[in-house]
Amino acid sequence: MNVLFASSECAPFVKTGGLGDVVGALPRKLAQEGVNTAVILPKYKSIDEKYVKEMYYIDNIYIKMGWRSQYAGVFKLEKDDVIYYFVDNEFYFGHEPLYSDVYIDIERFAFFDKAVLALLQVTGFWPDVINLNDWQTGMIPVLLKAHYSHDDRYNRIKTVMTIHNLKYQGIYDKKTISDILDLDDDYFTPDKLEFYKDASFLKGGLVYSDYITTVSPTYSCEIMNEYFGENLNGILNARHESVRGIVNGIDYDVWNPRTDENIEENFDARNVVSKKRDNKLKLQRELGLLEDENKFLIGMVTRLTHQKGLELVDHIMDEMMAQGEVQLVILGSGDETYENMLRHYEWKYKGSVCSVIKFDNSLSHRIYAASDAFLMPSLFEPCGLSQMIAMHYGALPIVRETGGLKDTVEAYNEYENTGTGFSFANYNAHEMLYVINYAKSVWKNNKKAWQAMMKRAMKADFSWDNSAKSYIEVYNYLLGSV
Ligand code: ADP
């Protein structure tokens, strides 16, 4: 079976969040399971030179974009039994940042979607299944139907649309989209691409793909409702028999506290207690926090967007810091309002709060390794990888019970001594503060229970083993082999 992943991100080449992690890990796991796997992504300027040197040029074609004709080169790199194809075009991908304003991104990813299909003839990798990821690739099944249905090599391809986040949809005006994608008016009706008078890339993927997956079972149910459905719950309900939630895993080759080169002291479940203390003291020094192992260190590593529950943190920050027992480290970048809010709190609580406003992969590893607890109070969370990484590094998560957070964190039960973290149900700042204080009291007063929980969290299975098998099940189902 040949499977091609089309994606706007793929670690280690390029990543801004969980999508990059997933497309970095899942194809490798599928390859280990015997699937011929390839990934195609844009050749962004930000890709590290060391990977660019490993790529080699294959060929190029020209893609019609409205009245223009645009160059599309393709480069290839083979790594861990996966083939990576990079679509080269300086005009679209030769500048920072990765994502831009919607009117720019719509054209960039329209180009990418067209290039993915056209370049199959050049690469010779003919997939049985194309696994699409998020809105940036949503038009691929639409284009397959509109422009390639006469060609048997294309006609037999099945498509799976994986939703990593329903919030981002790639919406723009119909005229522009129909022009750059060469789609006639029939495609722009409310049952197809039209979305409140505009057109939506993601809706295209949901309507035209053969199957839809999303990244946790709870999120797959939540998005059927209006509150989480982002105005797409109608189409998702209509297609509910072809929707499945498959929880993400984490890449143990990348996230392994025993071998991690980014952290000061490597550790495993046997020596986590003493090594976490050492890592904590070193991180406190690195970030200019008060060096004190008796502070309850809470970490956050996150995109700074509305989704991530930063309003709740804002609301209770003063109360949380009042007793002087908590330290908070936040690594994140995103919306300016949150960035400024966090800068303010660092200034106000110098030595106890540290806000690092940037994307820094290496530092993120040290935060997971050093933190006692990891806060993730998301408003919604399709899956969430950070809480799993935190658990694997012995930082107990404090999460809101939504989406993948609900599926992956088992709340502490003090009577039965079970659980791998702490959770609260409502999007309410004081409910969160109550649970933070509860976690802090267990950490401080019941060290035995805390340490046992750290070990349980570290040993929990967040590997891709089961999830990769579920993806293969979906592919086999589509190909009629089950
Ligand atoms: P999302 O995909 O919504 O951003 P996830 O929890 O699924 O959230 O994945 C986030 C991934 O991005 C994790 O690997 C996390 O460590 C990483 N990450 C997020 N923000 C930063 C940052 N500022 N610096 C480094 N890594 C980050």
Residues whose N, C-alpha, C, O or C-beta is under 5 A from the ligand:
A	BS01	ADP	T16 G17 G18 L19 D21 V301 T302 R303 L331 G332 S333 K358 F359 D360 N361 S364 G384 L385 S386
